[in-house]
């Protein structure tokens, strides 16, 4: 078997925050506000706001207009 070199796309601290945001979104189970996701992920709303933009940009999350 050949060796394959891999690395994280984000630094470890960012990866943890991104995982917590995604996991909180799954745990909520329905479209939710950034504030609700921040509460469930136990992160500040500013951190969630910054990282959700990254998740939306790379297609891991979708913005849903629920009005």
DAWO-V304909 format. One record per residue. RES is the residue in one small letter. PHI is phi as a letter, one per 30 degrees, with the letter a starting at -180 (none if undefined). Layout:
res=RES phi=PHI
res=RES phi=PHI
This chain:
res=x phi=none
res=x phi=d
res=x phi=d
res=x phi=b
res=x phi=c
res=x phi=b
res=x phi=b
res=x phi=d
res=x phi=d
res=x phi=c
res=x phi=d
res=x phi=e
res=x phi=d
res=x phi=d
res=x phi=d
res=x phi=d
res=x phi=d
res=x phi=d
res=x phi=d
res=x phi=d
res=x phi=d
res=x phi=d
res=x phi=d
res=x phi=d
res=x phi=d
res=x phi=d
res=x phi=d
res=x phi=d
res=x phi=i
res=x phi=b
res=x phi=e
res=x phi=b
res=x phi=d
res=x phi=d
res=x phi=d
res=x phi=d
res=x phi=d
res=x phi=d
res=x phi=d
res=x phi=d
res=x phi=d
res=x phi=h
res=x phi=b
res=x phi=d
res=x phi=d
res=x phi=d
res=x phi=d
res=x phi=d
res=x phi=e
res=x phi=d
res=x phi=d
res=x phi=d
res=x phi=e
res=x phi=d
res=x phi=d
res=x phi=d
res=x phi=d
res=x phi=c
res=x phi=i
res=x phi=d
res=x phi=b
res=x phi=c
res=x phi=d
res=x phi=c
res=x phi=d
res=x phi=c
res=x phi=d
